[in-house]
Amino acid sequence: MSATANPVPQVDSVTETGATPSFNAQRAVSLSPYQRAWARFKRNRLGYVSLWIFVVMLVVSTGAELFSNDKPFVTRINGQLLFPMISNPSEKALGGDFVTPTDWKDPFIAELKTKEGNWSVGAINPHSAQSTDYFSKAVPPSPPTTTNWFGTDSNGRDMVARLLYGFRVSIWFAVALTIVGTVIGVVMGAIMGYFGGWVDLTLQRVVEIWGAVPELYFLIIFAAIFEPSLGLLLILLALWSWLGLSDYVRAEFLRNRSLEYVKAARALGLSNMQIIRRHVLPNSLTPVITFIPFRMSAAILALTSLDFLGLGVPASVPSLGQLLLQGKANLDAWWIIFPTFVLLTVTMLLLTFIGDALRDAFDTRKS
């Protein structure tokens, strides 16, 4: 009998990661468009690292009281275990003469904490945004010292605390304005683009007329009539912040409403709201997502500029614009304007890098 050789089984070539090309191709196909965009975003190292730096800055500023506070977290004085951040006792309760809340910078309290059996645990930077050390001999604005790392502003308040709390106000104001403006822009753009016809023409004229209204004049008028507040400023800026985005959303809806899957959904009897929510809107969010970092940077600059002009937040609220105004009035106090400028510049650069990375991630031609 003639021996025949057993056929050798074919083995797929294996990639460096240990997976076959067919497996990688199947895995790539199984990913959703947003998952593929996220994978492309992570390959952009500059944008990905910028995102994480920005997230850390956001988290630190959100918990500003944990890093910069003039009240201890917990303290033990004369056998009493106290939590001044939650409930600040009067000085008289600690053996002093005043019934007012305790000033933890008072030399009497500072000496009391050093006595045997007494201890205190507080923030790394023992200053809050509004606290002033009335017992300091330095004349504000004072230069950096071991007590005030970035010096003090023209009112004797710690610059590190002012920057930290001011950045929190700016960044969360930008988040709120971006969310409100994005929601209004998406709704208006969706209505114009999906329904078209006389609805589109009418709303386009409304957008053109409203966009011609001078926004700055409205801000000046309202600032003269009402007390400055973040809520009022948010409402006024939100009235104009959606105009540009609505045009892009409208264009996406105009393009997607004529595609086959939308026609099939109509043939199945789905309502307009169901078609918009399930089919058209998810495929029209690319410009919305890619514009978010740029809209946030514009909101931060808007708030800073209005604060600098005196049209922004109340004087009691820490803000970066107020620090720039103080720096302008005290040009010899470089420790006021320089850290504020650096913080604003770094924030703008981070948001720009994130926005560029998002734009490239959603550009399928660069995949």
N, C-alpha and C positions, 0 to 999 in steps of 0.2 A: 504494500500500500504506500502511496506517495503521501508524505506528510505535508499538510498545508499550514502555512503560518497563520497564527491567530491575528485577526485585525487589531491594530493598536488603537485604543480609544483616543479620540481627539480631545485635547484639553484646551480650554480657552486660555488665552494669555492673561496674565495677572498683572495688574498695575502695581505701582509702588505702595499704594495704600492697602493692598491685599484684596482688592475687589476687581471683579472682571469688568471690562468696558460695558458689556450688556447690562450689568447691574447698575453701574453708574448712570447709564442712559435712562434706564427705567426709573431710577431714583430722581433724576432731574425732571423727567416728565411728570412724576407724581407730585412735585412741589407746586404749590399755588403761585400765581404771579407775585403776590406780596412776599411769600417766602423766598422766591428767587431774587426779588429786589433787596430783601434784607441780607441775603448771602452776598450780593454784589456790593452792598453798602459796607459790610464788614471787611471786604477785600480792600476798601479804600482806607488805608491805615490812618491818614491824617484826619479824615472825617470821623472815623470810629473812635480814635483816641480823644478827639475834641468833644465828642458826645459824652464820653465818660467823665472828662474834666468838668464839663458843664453840669452834669448830673451831680457830681460831688459838690460843686459850688452852690447848686440849688439846695441840696440837702443841708449843707452847713449853714447857709443863710436862713433856711426855714427853721432850724433849731438854734437860732442865734442866742436865745436865752441860756442855752447849755454851754456856750463858749464865751459869752461876754455878758456879765451880769454883776451888778453891784451888791446883790443880796446873796448870801450863802445858800447852798442847796440844803444843808443840814448843819446845825451847830448845837453844841452843848455848853450852856452857860449857867453857872450856879445850880447845877443838878437838873436843869430843865433841858429837855431835848426838843429843839425847835426846828421848824421848816419855813424859814422866812420867805422863800419864793412862793409858797402857798398862802401863808398868813404871816404878815410882818408884824411882830409885837411892838408895843410902844416902848420907848426908852425907859419909862418909869417901871415897866414890868421887869426890866433887867437891872434895876437899882439906880436908875438915873433920876433926873428931875422933871423931864418933859413927858407929856402924855401923847405927843405926836409920834407917828411911826418912826422906828429906829433908822437913823442915818448911819450905815455901817462904815462910813469913812470918818466918823467922829472919833477924835483921839481917845475919848473916854471908852468907847466901845472897842477900839483897837487894843487898848491896854487891858480891858476886861477879858478879851479873848486869849491873852497871853498868860493869864493866871493859871495856876496848877489845877488840873481837872477840867479846864475849859478847852474846847477845840472847835474847829470850824472847817468845813469843806465847801469850796466855792468854785466858780468858773475859772478858766485859765486867765482870762482878762477880767479883772474885778471892776468893770465899768459897764454901765448901760448907756443907751443912746442919749438919754435925757439927764443923766446924773452929772452933777458938777461938784468938784471937790472944793468946797468953800474954805477948807482949812489949808489948802495949798498956798505957798508963798509965791509961786510962779505967776507971772502976768500973762493972761491969754492974749493971743494964741502963743502957746509955749512950745518950744522945739521938742523932738523926741527925747525921752528919758527911759530909765528902767521901769518906771511906773506907768508912763504913757508911751507905748512903743512907737507910735506914729505922731506923737505930740497931741496938742489939743487945738480945737477950733477957736474962733473969735469969742465964743461964749464959755470957754473953759471945759468943753465936753470932749471926751476921749475920741480920737480920730478912728481908731480901730473899731470901736463900737458903732460910730456913726456910719462908717463904710459898710459894716456887716448888716446893720439894720436897714440902711438906705438901699443896699443891693436887694435885700428881701422885698422891700416895697416895690422897687422897680421891676424885678423879675416876675413877681406875682401879679402886678398890674398888667405887665405885658402878656402873661398867660391868659388872664381874664379877658383882656381886650382882643387877643387873638381868637379865643374861643367864640366870643360874642360876634365879632366881625366875620369869622368863618361861617358860623351857622347862618347868619343873615345872608351872606354872599352866596352860599350854596343853595339856600331856599329860593332866593330871587333868580339866580342863574338857572336853576332847575325848572322853575315855572316858565321863564322866557324860552329856554331851549327846547323843552319837551313839547309844549303846546304850540309854540310858534304863532304864525298868523297875526291877527289883530292883538292878541295878548302880548306877543313879543314886541310888536311895534309900539304899543301903548307904554309898556314898561321901559322900553328903550328910551322913549322921550322923557319919561319920569327920571330915569337915571341921568340923562344928559342935563336936565334942568337942575336936579339936586347937586350934581357934580360941579355946576357953575356957581353954586352958592359959596361965598368966601368963608371958609371954616374958621380962620383966625379971628375974623370980626365977631363971629358968634361966641367964641371963647372969651374975647375981651368983654363983650356985653354981659355975658352970664357971670364972669368974674367980678364985674362991677355991681351986679344986682344981688348975687347970692354969696354966702360964705363958701370959701374954697373947701372942697371935699373930694376924696378919691372917687366916691360913687358918682357925683355929678360929672367929674372929668371923664370917667369911664363911659357914661351915657353919651356925652357930647362927642367924644372921639369915635365911639362905635357907630354913630350916625353916618360917618363918612368912610369908615375903615373897610366897608364891604364892597365899595363901588368897583374897585379894580378886579377883585376876585370874581365877582359875578359875571364879568365878561368871559373869563376863561371857562368857568363852569357852563355858561350858556353855550359856548362853542363845542364843548365836549358833549353836551346833551343833544345839540343839533346833529352832530356826527353819529352818535350812538343810536338815536331814535329810529334811524332809517336802516339799521342793520337787521339781518335775517332773524336773529334770536328774539328781537323785540317784536317783529312782525308775527313770529310764531307764538309769542306770549299773548299778543292781542287775539290771535285766532283761537287760542285756548280759553278765551273769555276772562282773562285776568283784568282787574280794574287798573286804572291809570296809576293809583297810589301803589298797588302791588308791583306793577311793572317798574315804576321809578325806584321803589325801595329795594326790590330784589335783584333787578337786572341792570338798569341804567346807572343808578347812583354808584354802586360798587366799581363799575368800569369807567367812572368819570372823576375819580378822586385823585388821579395822579397830579394835576396842577395844585390841588388843595394841599396835599402832603408836602410837595416840594417847596411850596411857598411859606410853610409854617415858620421855619427859622428866620426867613427874611422879614416876615410880618412881625415876629417877636422883636427883632433888632430895631425895626422901625418904631415899634411901640415904646421901647426903652428910650430911644433917642427923642421921641415926641414928649414923653414925660419929663425927661431931663431938660429939654429945651424950654418947656413951659414953666418948670420950676425955676430955671435960671431967669426967666422973664417976670417971675412973680405971679404967674397965672396957674400954677399947679396945685400941689398939695398944701394943706395948712402948715403954718410955721412949726407946729408941735410935732409934725410927722417928719422923721429923718428921710432925706432924699439926696441923691447924688447931685441934682441940679442946685440945691441949696449950698452944697459944699463947693461947687464950681463958682457960685456967686461970692461966697466968702473968700475963696482963693483969689478972685479978681480984685476984691476990696483989700486984700492983704497980700500983695505980690511978693513981699519979703518973706512971708511964711510959706516956703515951698512945700512943706509937709502937708499942706491942705490940698493944694491943687494937683500936685504930682501923683500921689497915690490914687486920687479920684480919676484922673486922666488915664492912668495905667489900668485901673479896674474896668473902666468903660471900653478902652481899646481892646483889652483881652476878651471881654464879653462879646464885642462886635466881631472880632476875628473868629472866635469859637463858633458863633452862630453862622458866620459866612462859610466856614469850612464844612459845617454840618449840612448847610443848605446845598453847597456844591456837590457834596457826596450823595445826598438824596436825589438831586437832579440827575446825576450820572447813573445812580442805581435804578431809576425808573426809565432810563433811556435804553430801550431794548436793542438799539443799534450798537451799543457799547458792551453788550453782554458777551 
